[in-house]
Amino acid sequence: MQYASRARYLPPRPSVERWVRGALEGHRDDAHLTVRIVGREEGRHLNERFRGLVGPTNVLSFPFDAPPGAPAAGEIGDVVLCAPVVNREARNQDKPRDDHWAHLVVHGVLHLLGHDHDTPAAARSMEELERRILAGLGVPDPYEPRDG
C-alpha cells in the first residue's frame, strides 16, 4: 500500500486490504500486488504515458509480466488510483465515498486477474462479477441508478 497523494480523503489501509481480499477471493490465494493512491499530476502522467489519454483517470491496472525464466512468485501487478478523481466522482455521482473507492479497487484488481470490458459481453461479465464481490463486502450495486 502506497499513499502518494495529499487529498483530503484517502481510504485507510485496512479498508483497501479488505477490498483487495474480496476481489481475490476464489481467484488467487497467493497473490501479491501494490495499491498506490496518487494525486492528479501522477495520475495524469500515468494515463497519458501508458494509455495515450489526456488527463488523470480514476484507476489504472498494470499487470505484472515476469521476465522469461523468472518466477512470478505470486506477483500480479499494481493498481493505481487517482484520489482527486475518485473523490470527485463519488461526490458527482452522489455515492458514499468508501463505496466508490471499494468499487474501483475491486475493478482494478479484476483487471490484474485478466478481466476486461473491451466488448459488451466482457463488460457484462465483469460488471456482474463486480456486483457479486461488492455485495459480499456490503457495498450496493455501483451500476444501479441512484434516486436523486
C-alpha positions as CSV (number, residue, x, y, z in Angstrom):
1,M,0.0,0.0,0.0
2,Q,1.4,3.3,-1.1
3,Y,0.0,6.8,-0.3
4,A,1.4,9.4,-2.7
5,S,-1.5,11.9,-2.5
6,R,-2.3,14.8,-0.2
7,A,-6.1,14.5,-1.0
8,R,-8.4,15.4,1.9
9,Y,-9.8,11.9,2.0
10,L,-7.8,8.7,1.5
11,P,-9.2,5.3,2.4
12,P,-7.5,3.6,5.4
13,R,-5.2,0.7,4.7
14,P,-7.4,-1.9,6.4
15,S,-10.3,-1.0,4.2
16,V,-8.2,-1.2,1.0
17,E,-6.8,-4.5,2.1
18,R,-10.4,-5.9,2.7
19,W,-11.5,-4.7,-0.7
20,V,-8.5,-6.4,-2.3
21,R,-9.1,-9.6,-0.4
22,G,-12.7,-9.5,-1.6
23,A,-11.7,-9.2,-5.2
24,L,-9.1,-12.0,-4.9
25,E,-11.3,-14.5,-3.1
26,G,-11.9,-17.5,-5.1
27,H,-9.4,-16.4,-7.8
28,R,-6.0,-16.4,-6.2
29,D,-4.6,-17.4,-2.8
30,D,-1.0,-16.4,-3.3
31,A,-1.4,-13.0,-5.0
32,H,0.9,-10.1,-4.2
33,L,0.1,-6.7,-5.5
34,T,0.7,-3.0,-4.8
35,V,-2.1,-0.5,-4.5
36,R,-0.8,3.1,-5.0
37,I,-3.0,6.1,-4.4
38,V,-1.7,9.2,-6.3
39,G,-2.5,12.8,-6.9
40,R,-3.7,14.5,-10.0
41,E,-0.3,15.1,-11.6
42,E,0.9,11.5,-11.3
43,G,-2.4,10.2,-12.4
44,R,-2.3,12.4,-15.5
45,H,1.2,11.4,-16.3
46,L,0.5,7.6,-16.0
47,N,-2.7,7.8,-18.0
48,E,-1.0,9.8,-20.8
49,R,2.1,7.6,-20.9
50,F,0.5,4.2,-20.7
51,R,-2.9,4.7,-22.3
52,G,-2.3,7.7,-24.5
53,L,-5.2,9.6,-22.9
54,V,-5.1,13.2,-21.8
55,G,-5.7,13.9,-18.1
56,P,-5.9,11.7,-15.0
57,T,-8.3,8.8,-14.7
58,N,-9.8,7.0,-11.7
59,V,-8.0,3.7,-11.8
60,L,-5.2,2.1,-13.8
61,S,-4.0,-1.5,-13.6
62,F,-0.6,-2.7,-14.5
63,P,-0.3,-6.5,-14.7
64,F,3.0,-8.0,-13.7
65,D,4.8,-9.7,-16.5
66,A,7.7,-11.8,-15.2
67,P,10.9,-11.8,-17.3
68,P,11.4,-15.0,-19.2
69,G,12.6,-17.7,-16.9
70,A,11.9,-15.8,-13.8
71,P,9.2,-17.0,-11.4
72,A,6.4,-14.6,-10.8
73,A,6.2,-15.6,-7.1
74,G,2.6,-14.7,-6.8
75,E,3.0,-11.1,-8.2
76,I,0.0,-10.0,-10.2
77,G,0.8,-6.3,-10.6
78,D,-0.1,-2.8,-9.5
79,V,-3.4,-0.9,-9.1
80,V,-3.1,2.9,-9.2
81,L,-6.0,5.1,-8.0
82,C,-6.1,8.9,-8.5
83,A,-7.5,10.2,-5.3
84,P,-8.9,13.6,-6.6
85,V,-10.7,11.9,-9.4
86,V,-12.1,9.1,-7.3
87,N,-13.3,11.5,-4.6
88,R,-14.8,13.9,-7.3
89,E,-16.6,11.0,-9.0
90,A,-18.1,9.8,-5.7
91,R,-19.4,13.4,-5.0
92,N,-20.7,13.9,-8.5
93,Q,-22.4,10.5,-8.6
94,D,-23.8,11.0,-5.1
95,K,-22.3,7.8,-3.9
96,P,-20.7,7.1,-0.5
97,R,-17.0,7.8,-0.9
98,D,-15.9,4.4,0.5
99,D,-18.4,2.5,-1.7
100,H,-16.9,4.2,-4.8
101,W,-13.3,3.5,-3.6
102,A,-14.2,-0.1,-2.9
103,H,-15.7,-0.5,-6.4
104,L,-12.6,1.0,-8.1
105,V,-10.2,-1.1,-6.0
106,V,-12.2,-4.3,-6.9
107,H,-12.3,-3.1,-10.6
108,G,-8.6,-2.6,-10.7
109,V,-7.8,-6.0,-9.1
110,L,-10.1,-7.8,-11.5
111,H,-8.1,-6.3,-14.4
112,L,-5.0,-7.7,-12.8
113,L,-6.7,-11.1,-12.8
114,G,-7.3,-10.9,-16.5
115,H,-10.9,-9.5,-16.7
116,D,-11.7,-6.7,-19.1
117,H,-14.6,-4.7,-20.5
118,D,-13.5,-4.4,-24.1
119,T,-16.6,-5.9,-25.6
120,P,-20.2,-5.7,-24.4
121,A,-20.2,-9.4,-23.3
122,A,-17.0,-8.9,-21.4
123,A,-18.3,-5.7,-19.8
124,R,-21.5,-7.5,-18.7
125,S,-19.5,-10.4,-17.2
126,M,-17.0,-8.1,-15.4
127,E,-19.9,-5.9,-14.0
128,E,-21.7,-9.0,-12.7
129,L,-18.5,-10.2,-11.0
130,E,-18.0,-6.7,-9.5
131,R,-21.6,-6.7,-8.2
132,R,-21.2,-10.1,-6.5
133,I,-17.9,-9.2,-4.9
134,L,-19.1,-5.8,-3.7
135,A,-22.3,-7.3,-2.3
136,G,-20.1,-9.6,-0.3
137,L,-18.4,-6.5,1.0
138,G,-21.7,-4.8,1.9
139,V,-21.4,-2.4,-1.0
140,P,-24.5,-1.7,-3.1
141,D,-24.6,-2.2,-6.9
142,P,-22.4,0.6,-8.4
143,Y,-24.3,0.3,-11.7
144,E,-27.8,0.7,-10.2
145,P,-29.1,4.2,-10.9
146,R,-29.4,6.2,-7.7
147,D,-32.6,8.1,-6.8
148,G,-31.8,11.8,-6.9
